[in-house]
Amino acid sequence: MEFVKEFRNKGYAVVFISHKLQEVMHIADRIIVMRNGQISGILKKEDTNEKELSRLMIGKEIAPIEMTARKYKGTMLEVKDLTVFSKQGHKALNSISFNIEKGEILGIAGVSGNGQQELGETLSGLHEQINGKILLDDIQIESFTVRECIESGIGYVHADRHTAGLVLDMSLRENLLLKNSYNKNWSRKTVIDNNKLDTYSREIVENYSVKTSGIDSPMKGLSGGNQQKVVLGREVSIGEKLVIFDQPTRGLDLGAIEYVHRTILAERDKGKSILLISTELSEIFALSDRIAVLYNGRILKIMEKKDATTEEIGMLMAGITKEQTNEA
């Protein structure tokens, strides 16, 4: 941000493109808002605010998200002394322990590359080189295959929807079948009941407001937000007990972000356990009941959201604890 300001102050022109309103209000002198390929507003920064910009961006005002009080009791997921080794042989996760209650969102804050992806993949059965215990609803699952994890009720929204969440050349309907081909709702032995699968696909399109010309449309023709809605629909239906959201709003516009956030809270309110992995502190604070900070493969601290501050979380993300700060 400082570089952009210095560049501007030298007399150069800057075009700054972002869907993050705080960044825009911090850096811009004049703001052009685009929606559906057309200009919906041209404003001076001093004459506008984030609320007006969001309305111009998505065509409506975004109501603030409010979390309801938790109404479920009991632990759904328990992780004990989990150590995970990467393909290169180093410790990606180093003896971490935590639990998630029923109807609770545990936010994992941290800079990318500190073990977040390995955590999501381990809980969904993708990693084999692990030590420690993982219990889902009191059943030990650390040795489960991917299919066994799916059948146990674990959904996983991967951080990279294009390489690990979707096959873009396949249709919407086919992508909903991925991870679900043996689902008893439409699979009888080795035969797929296409009528039931079509009904399920249309329900996902309707329930998640996916903008598409039809369930046989190729995924690569959908916008990023609508692609993510398809992934959400599939993984939420799979995740009857636990849903892992890894960077669920990366690269999405404001309207899609709001939709994803409301979907996550709705699943929490159904009693599911949610693991939310995000590098966006605003997202972590908006959605989490508790916050854990992951640094260099270790959990440095787990705290209630009401007790957390952005300053402390930010320091922990850099590997600096309060004790170290006091010593300095």
PLY file of the C-alpha trace (Angstrom):
ply
format ascii 1.0
element vertex 328
property float x
property float y
property float z
element edge 327
property int vertex1
property int vertex2
end_header
0.00 0.00 0.00
2.82 2.39 0.85
4.54 1.60 -2.46
1.35 2.40 -4.38
0.97 5.70 -2.53
4.60 6.66 -3.20
4.20 5.73 -6.87
1.08 7.94 -7.08
2.83 10.82 -5.30
5.57 10.84 -7.94
2.95 11.77 -10.51
2.21 8.36 -11.98
-1.31 7.04 -12.62
-2.46 3.89 -10.82
-5.33 1.54 -11.62
-5.98 -0.51 -8.47
-8.39 -3.45 -8.93
-9.79 -5.15 -5.82
-13.03 -6.46 -4.34
-11.79 -5.70 -0.81
-13.52 -2.49 0.17
-11.11 -1.63 2.99
-8.21 -1.68 0.53
-10.10 0.45 -1.97
-11.06 3.05 0.63
-7.50 3.12 1.92
-5.70 3.59 -1.39
-8.04 5.15 -3.97
-8.74 8.80 -4.83
-11.60 7.99 -7.20
-13.59 4.75 -7.36
-15.30 3.09 -10.32
-17.68 0.29 -9.38
-18.44 -2.45 -11.92
-21.25 -5.01 -11.88
-22.09 -7.55 -14.59
-19.63 -5.96 -17.00
-21.05 -2.46 -16.66
-20.14 0.61 -14.63
-22.64 1.06 -11.80
-21.02 4.09 -10.17
-18.15 6.59 -10.31
-17.43 8.28 -6.97
-14.82 10.27 -5.09
-13.57 8.49 -2.00
-14.54 11.33 0.31
-18.11 11.24 -1.00
-18.78 7.53 -0.38
-18.39 4.69 2.13
-18.11 0.90 2.22
-21.86 0.45 2.62
-22.64 2.39 -0.57
-19.88 0.65 -2.50
-21.16 -2.79 -1.50
-24.67 -1.86 -2.66
-23.32 -0.70 -6.02
-21.23 -3.86 -6.37
-23.97 -6.43 -5.80
-27.16 -4.43 -6.30
-28.32 -4.60 -2.70
-27.20 -3.76 0.81
-25.43 -6.50 2.72
-27.03 -7.09 6.09
-24.55 -7.65 8.94
-24.01 -11.28 9.86
-25.16 -12.20 13.35
-24.21 -15.45 15.05
-26.87 -17.16 17.11
-26.11 -18.69 20.51
-24.84 -22.26 20.36
-27.56 -24.79 21.16
-25.73 -28.14 20.87
-23.54 -29.91 23.40
-20.92 -32.60 23.11
-17.65 -33.04 21.24
-17.79 -34.09 17.58
-14.10 -33.97 16.61
-11.12 -34.60 18.85
-7.50 -34.42 17.65
-4.79 -35.70 20.00
-1.04 -35.16 19.51
-1.36 -35.18 15.72
1.92 -35.16 13.80
1.88 -35.14 10.01
4.88 -35.57 7.73
5.04 -33.95 4.31
6.04 -35.80 1.15
9.52 -34.34 1.63
9.74 -35.91 5.09
9.58 -32.84 7.35
6.93 -32.26 10.03
4.07 -30.26 8.52
2.09 -30.58 11.77
3.91 -31.08 15.06
1.94 -32.74 17.87
-1.19 -30.58 17.72
-4.30 -31.17 19.82
-7.75 -29.57 19.69
-11.44 -30.42 19.68
-14.55 -29.05 17.98
-17.94 -29.22 19.64
-21.21 -29.94 17.89
-22.58 -26.73 16.39
-19.25 -24.92 16.77
-16.91 -23.17 14.34
-13.21 -23.41 15.16
-11.26 -20.88 13.13
-7.66 -21.67 12.21
-5.69 -18.45 11.73
-2.24 -18.38 10.24
-0.06 -17.32 7.35
-0.30 -19.72 4.38
2.15 -22.59 4.42
2.16 -23.27 8.16
0.39 -26.63 7.97
-3.18 -25.59 7.17
-3.47 -27.62 3.98
-1.96 -30.70 5.61
-4.49 -30.39 8.44
-7.46 -30.31 6.08
-6.13 -33.16 3.97
-5.32 -35.31 7.01
-8.81 -34.96 8.47
-10.30 -35.95 5.10
-8.11 -39.05 4.68
-5.65 -37.76 2.10
-2.51 -38.02 4.26
-1.15 -41.36 5.41
2.12 -40.43 7.13
0.65 -39.42 10.47
1.01 -40.09 14.19
-1.58 -39.35 16.84
-5.32 -39.88 17.17
-8.36 -38.43 15.42
-11.80 -39.20 16.82
-15.03 -38.29 15.02
-18.10 -38.77 17.17
-16.03 -41.10 19.44
-14.88 -43.25 16.50
-11.15 -43.41 15.74
-10.60 -42.41 12.09
-6.91 -41.57 11.62
-6.37 -44.75 9.58
-9.52 -44.25 7.46
-9.32 -44.06 3.68
-10.77 -41.08 1.80
-13.92 -43.05 1.05
-14.31 -44.08 4.69
-13.96 -40.43 5.74
-16.63 -39.41 3.23
-18.96 -42.17 4.44
-18.30 -41.06 8.04
-19.77 -37.64 7.22
-16.73 -35.43 6.52
-17.00 -32.75 3.82
-13.92 -30.87 2.63
-13.96 -27.60 0.68
-10.37 -27.50 -0.57
-8.52 -24.19 -0.87
-7.94 -24.74 -4.61
-11.29 -25.49 -6.19
-9.82 -25.72 -9.70
-7.25 -28.44 -9.08
-8.68 -30.27 -6.06
-12.38 -29.42 -5.96
-13.63 -29.59 -9.54
-12.96 -31.03 -12.97
-13.65 -28.00 -15.13
-14.23 -29.90 -18.37
-16.94 -31.98 -16.72
-20.52 -30.82 -16.34
-22.08 -29.46 -13.18
-23.97 -32.72 -12.74
-20.81 -34.81 -13.14
-18.95 -32.69 -10.61
-21.69 -33.28 -8.06
-21.22 -37.01 -8.66
-17.50 -36.77 -7.81
-16.91 -38.26 -4.32
-20.56 -39.39 -4.45
-20.63 -42.08 -7.13
-21.38 -44.83 -4.59
-24.02 -42.82 -2.70
-26.96 -45.13 -2.04
-29.43 -42.37 -2.88
-28.69 -42.85 -6.58
-26.28 -45.78 -6.81
-27.42 -49.38 -6.92
-24.35 -51.64 -6.98
-22.59 -50.43 -10.15
-25.52 -48.58 -11.74
-26.29 -44.87 -11.36
-29.94 -43.87 -11.18
-29.74 -40.83 -13.49
-33.21 -39.56 -12.60
-32.36 -39.37 -8.90
-28.96 -37.79 -9.64
-30.61 -35.19 -11.88
-33.11 -34.37 -9.12
-30.28 -33.95 -6.61
-28.32 -31.74 -9.04
-31.32 -29.46 -9.66
-31.88 -29.17 -5.90
-28.27 -28.02 -5.43
-28.67 -25.45 -8.22
-31.88 -24.13 -6.66
-30.85 -24.27 -2.99
-27.49 -22.60 -3.60
-28.70 -20.13 -6.23
-26.21 -21.35 -8.84
-26.42 -19.30 -12.03
-26.17 -21.82 -14.87
-27.93 -22.69 -18.09
-28.46 -26.24 -16.86
-27.02 -29.16 -14.91
-25.22 -30.41 -18.04
-23.34 -27.13 -18.49
-19.53 -27.44 -18.24
-18.10 -26.10 -14.98
-15.53 -23.97 -16.79
-18.39 -21.80 -18.10
-19.49 -20.77 -14.58
-18.13 -17.79 -12.66
-15.80 -18.40 -9.72
-18.58 -17.70 -7.25
-20.95 -20.16 -8.88
-18.22 -22.80 -9.11
-17.66 -22.41 -5.39
-21.40 -22.76 -4.72
-21.34 -26.13 -6.50
-18.41 -27.27 -4.34
-20.22 -26.01 -1.23
-23.40 -27.84 -2.14
-21.59 -31.13 -2.68
-19.36 -30.96 0.41
-22.09 -29.71 2.76
-24.32 -32.61 1.75
-21.41 -35.04 2.32
-20.39 -33.42 5.61
-23.18 -34.57 7.86
-20.93 -34.32 10.93
-17.87 -32.24 10.05
-17.25 -29.74 7.24
-13.75 -28.39 6.61
-13.65 -25.01 4.84
-10.14 -24.10 3.63
-9.95 -20.53 2.25
-13.64 -20.77 1.22
-13.90 -17.20 -0.15
-10.54 -16.86 -1.92
-10.97 -15.01 -5.22
-14.72 -14.42 -4.77
-16.64 -11.16 -5.13
-18.50 -9.50 -2.28
-21.87 -11.10 -3.01
-20.41 -14.60 -3.25
-18.45 -14.05 -0.02
-21.64 -13.12 1.82
-23.36 -16.23 0.46
-20.51 -18.52 1.57
-20.45 -16.97 5.04
-24.19 -17.44 5.52
-23.91 -21.05 4.31
-21.18 -21.78 6.87
-23.26 -20.31 9.71
-26.36 -22.21 8.59
-24.47 -25.51 8.78
-23.17 -24.61 12.25
-26.74 -23.93 13.37
-27.72 -27.44 12.22
-25.32 -28.90 14.78
-22.43 -29.69 12.48
-18.85 -29.07 13.52
-17.01 -26.60 11.30
-13.26 -26.23 10.83
-12.65 -22.86 9.15
-9.15 -22.30 7.79
-8.53 -18.76 6.57
-5.73 -16.23 6.20
-8.34 -13.43 6.35
-8.58 -12.25 9.96
-11.85 -10.45 9.27
-13.35 -13.78 8.15
-11.99 -15.63 11.18
-13.43 -13.03 13.58
-16.77 -12.83 11.76
-17.52 -16.56 11.82
-15.58 -18.34 14.58
-16.71 -19.35 18.04
-13.11 -20.09 19.02
-9.85 -19.23 17.28
-6.67 -21.33 17.08
-3.44 -19.89 15.69
-1.25 -22.24 13.66
2.42 -21.35 13.25
5.15 -23.56 11.81
3.02 -26.67 12.28
2.16 -25.95 15.91
-0.94 -24.52 17.56
0.37 -21.63 19.65
-2.92 -20.78 21.33
-6.66 -21.50 21.27
-8.97 -18.80 22.61
-12.60 -17.78 22.73
-13.40 -15.15 20.11
-14.56 -12.71 22.77
-11.11 -12.89 24.38
-9.14 -12.50 21.14
-7.77 -9.30 19.61
-6.43 -8.72 16.11
-3.16 -7.52 17.64
-2.57 -10.74 19.58
-3.68 -12.96 16.71
-1.41 -11.06 14.34
1.59 -11.47 16.66
0.89 -15.18 17.08
0.64 -15.59 13.30
4.19 -14.24 13.19
5.25 -16.73 15.87
5.47 -14.19 18.70
3.71 -14.98 21.97
2.79 -12.53 24.73
5.51 -14.05 26.92
8.14 -13.27 24.29
6.81 -9.72 23.93
6.94 -9.17 27.71
10.50 -10.52 27.88
11.58 -8.14 25.13
0 1
1 2
2 3
3 4
4 5
5 6
6 7
7 8
8 9
9 10
10 11
11 12
12 13
13 14
14 15
15 16
16 17
17 18
18 19
19 20
20 21
21 22
22 23
23 24
24 25
25 26
26 27
27 28
28 29
29 30
30 31
31 32
32 33
33 34
34 35
35 36
36 37
37 38
38 39
39 40
40 41
41 42
42 43
43 44
44 45
45 46
46 47
47 48
48 49
49 50
50 51
51 52
52 53
53 54
54 55
55 56
56 57
57 58
58 59
59 60
60 61
61 62
62 63
63 64
64 65
65 66
66 67
67 68
68 69
69 70
70 71
71 72
72 73
73 74
74 75
75 76
76 77
77 78
78 79
79 80
80 81
81 82
82 83
83 84
84 85
85 86
86 87
87 88
88 89
89 90
90 91
91 92
92 93
93 94
94 95
95 96
96 97
97 98
98 99
99 100
100 101
101 102
102 103
103 104
104 105
105 106
106 107
107 108
108 109
109 110
110 111
111 112
112 113
113 114
114 115
115 116
116 117
117 118
118 119
119 120
120 121
121 122
122 123
123 124
124 125
125 126
126 127
127 128
128 129
129 130
130 131
131 132
132 133
133 134
134 135
135 136
136 137
137 138
138 139
139 140
140 141
141 142
142 143
143 144
144 145
145 146
146 147
147 148
148 149
149 150
150 151
151 152
152 153
153 154
154 155
155 156
156 157
157 158
158 159
159 160
160 161
161 162
162 163
163 164
164 165
165 166
166 167
167 168
168 169
169 170
170 171
171 172
172 173
173 174
174 175
175 176
176 177
177 178
178 179
179 180
180 181
181 182
182 183
183 184
184 185
185 186
186 187
187 188
188 189
189 190
190 191
191 192
192 193
193 194
194 195
195 196
196 197
197 198
198 199
199 200
200 201
201 202
202 203
203 204
204 205
205 206
206 207
207 208
208 209
209 210
210 211
211 212
212 213
213 214
214 215
215 216
216 217
217 218
218 219
219 220
220 221
221 222
222 223
223 224
224 225
225 226
226 227
227 228
228 229
229 230
230 231
231 232
232 233
233 234
234 235
235 236
236 237
237 238
238 239
239 240
240 241
241 242
242 243
243 244
244 245
245 246
246 247
247 248
248 249
249 250
250 251
251 252
252 253
253 254
254 255
255 256
256 257
257 258
258 259
259 260
260 261
261 262
262 263
263 264
264 265
265 266
266 267
267 268
268 269
269 270
270 271
271 272
272 273
273 274
274 275
275 276
276 277
277 278
278 279
279 280
280 281
281 282
282 283
283 284
284 285
285 286
286 287
287 288
288 289
289 290
290 291
291 292
292 293
293 294
294 295
295 296
296 297
297 298
298 299
299 300
300 301
301 302
302 303
303 304
304 305
305 306
306 307
307 308
308 309
309 310
310 311
311 312
312 313
313 314
314 315
315 316
316 317
317 318
318 319
319 320
320 321
321 322
322 323
323 324
324 325
325 326
326 327
